[in-house]
């Protein structure tokens, strides 16, 4: 039996957020935070719009989820994000004590895994969900950006 609300379903929602970022000229990273199969936060990169290097999709999603829950800890929550979190975002996710992080594409240069950033001991991380779709969107963005310059 295929569950309607599986990892692919929620990663597709994160990819929709990444598409919004792409259309705004932002690096196309999208994120959703889920608790009990319900999306409680949706976000995408806003670094250009806000002129803020910390306005990554994960940071925006953490803030929205904490506001929704009325507290700073994201216990029993899962983050779906289209790109492996960077060191900054992994640090914020550590402090949020999020239960699970599921990402699409690997970040071979700045990803938290390659940099050895520690997550909270209770946080599980899974990569590679809809990796090809997430990677293609990022490649499309950077090819477009290079051709404009």
C-alpha positions in Angstrom: 0.0 0.0 0.0 1.3 3.4 -1.0 0.8 6.1 1.7 -0.5 9.4 0.3 1.8 11.3 2.7 5.2 9.8 2.3 8.6 11.4 2.0 8.2 11.9 -1.8 4.9 13.7 -1.2 6.4 16.2 1.3 9.6 16.6 -0.8 7.5 17.6 -3.7 6.0 20.3 -1.5 9.5 21.5 -0.7 10.3 21.5 -4.4 7.3 23.7 -5.1 8.8 26.2 -2.6 12.2 25.9 -4.4 10.4 26.8 -7.7 9.0 29.9 -6.1 12.5 30.9 -5.0 13.7 30.2 -8.6 11.1 32.6 -10.0 12.2 35.3 -7.6 15.8 35.0 -8.6 16.8 33.3 -5.3 18.9 30.1 -5.1 16.1 27.5 -5.5 16.0 25.9 -2.1 12.6 25.1 -0.6 11.6 23.6 2.7 8.6 22.4 4.6 8.2 21.3 8.2 5.8 18.5 9.0 4.3 17.2 12.2 1.8 14.3 12.2 1.5 14.4 8.4 0.5 18.1 8.4 2.7 20.9 6.9 3.1 23.5 9.6 5.7 25.7 7.8 6.6 26.4 4.2 9.6 28.5 3.1 12.2 29.2 0.5 15.4 31.2 0.2 14.9 34.9 0.7 18.5 36.0 0.9 18.3 38.4 -2.1 14.9 39.8 -1.3 15.7 40.5 2.4 19.4 41.3 1.7 20.2 38.8 4.6 22.7 36.0 4.3 20.8 34.1 7.1 17.5 34.0 5.2 17.9 30.4 4.0 14.8 28.3 3.5 15.6 26.2 6.6 15.9 29.3 8.8 12.7 30.7 7.6 10.9 27.3 8.1 12.3 26.9 11.6 10.9 30.4 12.6 7.5 29.7 11.1 7.2 26.3 12.7 8.3 27.6 16.1 5.7 30.3 15.8 3.0 27.8 14.8 3.9 25.5 17.7 4.3 28.3 20.2 7.8 27.1 21.3 11.4 26.9 20.2 11.7 23.1 20.1 10.6 21.1 17.0 10.2 17.8 18.7 8.3 15.2 16.5 8.8 17.4 13.5 10.4 16.6 10.2 12.1 19.1 7.9 12.0 18.4 4.2 14.5 20.5 2.3 15.6 20.3 -1.3 19.3 20.8 -0.6 21.4 19.4 2.2 21.6 22.0 5.0 24.6 24.2 5.3 26.6 24.5 8.5 24.6 27.6 9.7 21.2 25.9 9.1 22.5 22.6 10.7 23.4 24.6 13.8 20.0 26.2 14.0 18.4 22.8 13.5 20.6 21.4 16.3 19.2 24.0 18.7 15.7 23.4 17.5 16.1 19.7 18.4 14.2 18.7 15.3 13.5 15.0 15.1 14.3 14.4 11.5 15.8 16.1 8.5 15.2 14.8 5.0 17.0 16.4 2.1 17.1 16.0 -1.7 20.4 17.1 -3.3 23.8 16.8 -1.6 25.8 19.9 -1.2 29.3 18.6 -1.9 31.1 21.8 -0.9 29.1 23.5 1.9 26.8 20.7 3.2 26.7 19.9 6.9 27.8 16.3 6.3 30.9 17.2 4.3 31.9 19.8 6.8 31.3 17.4 9.7 28.7 19.6 11.5 27.0 17.8 14.3 23.3 17.5 14.6 21.4 17.0 17.9 21.9 13.4 19.0 18.2 12.6 18.6 18.0 14.0 15.1 17.9 11.6 12.2 19.0 12.7 8.7 18.2 11.0 5.4 19.4 12.3 2.0 18.6 11.6 -1.6 14.8 12.0 -1.7 14.0 13.3 -5.1 17.6 14.2 -5.5 17.6 14.3 -9.3 14.7 16.8 -9.4 16.3 19.1 -6.7 19.7 18.9 -8.4 18.3 19.7 -11.9 16.5 22.8 -10.5 19.8 24.1 -8.9 21.7 23.4 -12.1 19.1 25.2 -14.2 19.3 28.2 -11.9 23.1 28.5 -12.0 23.3 28.0 -15.8 20.7 30.8 -16.2 22.6 33.0 -13.9 25.9 32.5 -15.7 24.3 33.1 -19.1 23.0 36.5 -17.9 26.4 37.7 -16.8 
